[in-house]
Amino acid sequence: PLLARGLKIERIEVAVDRNPIPHVLTYYPQRALPVLAFRFRMEQGSPVRAMVHTADGQWWVGHTWIDAAGGGCTVPGATRKDGTWSRTLNHVQAKLFNSVLQGQSTRLRVRVMHPMDTGLVSGIPSFHLEDLVIRDDQEQDLARLEMHEPISENPLLTFELGAAVKGAVHISGRDNNGNTFFQEVGA
């Protein structure tokens, strides 16, 4: 409805009310469409809120109830248990697709291998991705994502980049320990 009204979406914030770490992410679509798919951990059943800030200074808030069995934020991930995380840390897999949205849109699917530790498991400090930036071949920002601890292990993220992308797309980011990653996809 906001796009139909011609409102420019500047950022989208997602929060889980009953999570020990409520803030999941902040998405700045910039030149991309304000559409994002991702997975996140939930400690228990909770309202999940999406808060949208538009260029006219308004906030729009929607929510839904998601039931969860519990333990999502306080249980170590599978790669933490088996120790494989250190061999694949910050490896990036990415692919561009033609999207079914808005005709000639380009969809980008990105997986970054990372344990995404919340810091809520005894003996395992917080260790998570913080920033991800998507740029075109002219180094123009298409989208930016600030991630927090509740994002799932080895995040799989899907972006709608809008108009068909010409040339390569550059994906870069870092985690809270200063480790960086970079991947080029396309062209």
C-alpha positions in Angstrom: 0.0 0.0 0.0 2.8 2.5 0.7 4.4 2.0 -2.7 1.0 2.4 -4.3 0.7 5.8 -2.5 4.0 6.9 -4.0 5.7 6.9 -0.6 9.5 6.4 -0.7 10.5 3.9 1.9 13.8 4.9 3.6 14.2 2.0 6.0 12.5 -1.1 7.5 13.1 -2.3 11.0 12.1 -5.7 12.3 11.7 -6.6 16.0 10.5 -9.5 18.0 8.8 -8.3 21.2 9.6 -11.3 23.4 13.1 -12.1 22.2 16.0 -11.4 24.6 17.5 -9.4 21.8 14.4 -7.8 20.2 16.0 -5.9 17.2 16.5 -8.3 14.3 17.6 -6.0 11.5 17.3 -2.6 9.8 17.0 -2.6 6.0 17.8 0.5 3.8 16.5 -0.3 0.3 18.1 2.7 -1.3 17.6 2.0 -5.0 16.4 -1.6 -4.4 12.7 -2.5 -3.8 11.7 -2.5 -0.2 11.4 -6.3 -0.2 13.5 -8.6 1.9 13.4 -12.3 2.8 15.4 -13.8 5.7 15.2 -16.2 8.6 15.7 -15.3 12.3 15.7 -17.0 15.7 12.9 -16.7 18.2 13.1 -17.6 21.9 9.4 -18.1 22.3 6.1 -17.2 20.6 5.9 -13.5 20.1 4.5 -10.6 18.1 6.9 -9.8 15.2 6.8 -6.2 14.1 7.9 -4.5 10.8 8.3 -0.7 11.2 8.6 1.2 8.0 10.0 4.8 7.9 9.0 6.8 4.8 10.7 9.9 3.3 7.9 12.1 4.6 8.9 11.3 8.2 6.0 8.9 8.9 6.3 5.5 10.6 4.1 2.7 9.5 3.9 -0.4 11.8 2.6 -3.9 11.0 2.7 -7.0 13.1 1.9 -10.7 13.2 2.0 -13.4 15.9 4.5 -16.2 15.3 4.4 -19.2 17.5 7.8 -20.7 18.4 8.8 -23.8 20.4 11.5 -21.8 22.2 15.2 -21.8 22.7 16.2 -20.2 19.4 18.4 -17.5 20.8 19.9 -19.5 23.7 20.9 -22.7 21.7 24.2 -23.0 19.8 24.0 -23.3 16.1 24.8 -26.6 14.3 28.1 -25.4 12.9 29.2 -24.2 16.4 28.5 -27.7 17.8 30.4 -29.6 15.1 33.1 -27.0 14.7 32.8 -26.5 10.9 32.1 -22.8 11.2 35.8 -21.9 11.3 36.5 -23.5 7.9 33.6 -21.7 6.1 33.5 -18.3 8.0 32.4 -15.5 5.7 32.3 -17.6 2.5 29.6 -16.1 0.3 27.3 -17.8 -2.2 25.3 -15.4 -4.4 23.1 -15.6 -7.5 21.1 -13.2 -9.6 17.6 -14.3 -10.9 14.9 -12.7 -13.0 12.2 -11.8 -10.6 8.4 -12.2 -11.0 8.0 -8.8 -9.3 7.6 -5.6 -11.4 8.4 -7.1 -14.8 12.2 -6.8 -15.3 13.3 -6.8 -11.7 16.4 -8.6 -10.6 16.4 -10.8 -7.5 19.6 -11.4 -5.6 19.9 -14.4 -3.2 22.9 -14.3 -0.9 24.1 -16.8 1.7 27.0 -15.8 4.1 28.4 -18.6 6.1 28.6 -17.4 9.7 27.6 -18.9 13.1 25.6 -15.8 14.1 26.2 -16.4 17.9 23.8 -14.4 20.1 26.1 -14.3 23.1 23.3 -15.9 25.2 24.9 -19.4 25.2 27.2 -20.0 28.1 30.9 -19.7 27.0 30.1 -18.5 23.5 30.4 -14.7 23.1 28.3 -12.6 20.6 29.7 -13.2 17.1 27.5 -12.0 14.3 27.3 -10.2 11.0 26.6 -6.5 11.4 26.6 -4.9 7.9 26.0 -6.0 4.4 26.1 -3.6 1.4 25.1 -4.3 -2.2 26.5 -2.0 -4.9 26.3 -1.9 -8.7 29.3 -1.7 -11.1 29.3 2.1 -10.8 29.8 1.7 -7.0 26.3 3.1 -6.4 24.6 1.6 -3.3 21.6 -0.6 -4.2 20.8 -1.6 -0.6 22.2 -1.8 2.9 21.4 -4.1 5.7 22.3 -3.9 9.5 21.9 -7.3 11.1 21.7 -8.2 14.7 22.2 -11.4 16.7 18.7 -13.0 16.1 19.4 -13.5 12.3 19.7 -17.2 11.7 23.0 -19.1 11.4 24.5 -18.9 7.8 22.0 -16.2 6.8 20.2 -16.7 3.5 18.9 -13.3 2.3 16.9 -12.4 -0.7 16.7 -8.9 -2.2 14.6 -7.4 -5.0 17.0 -5.0 -6.7 14.3 -3.4 -8.9 15.1 -2.6 -12.5 17.2 -5.2 -14.3 20.8 -4.9 -13.2 23.4 -4.3 -15.9 26.9 -5.6 -15.1 28.0 -7.1 -11.8 26.7 -6.7 -8.3 29.2 -6.3 -5.5 28.3 -7.6 -2.0 30.5 -6.7 1.0 30.1 -6.7 4.7 31.7 -7.3 8.1 30.9 -8.9 11.4 31.3 -7.6 15.0 34.8 -8.9 15.2 36.0 -6.9 12.2 36.1 -9.9 9.7 35.1 -8.8 6.3 33.8 -10.5 3.1 33.3 -9.5 -0.5 31.7 -11.3 -3.4 31.0 -10.2 -7.0 28.1 -11.8 -8.9 26.8 -11.4 -12.5 28.4 -10.0 -15.6 
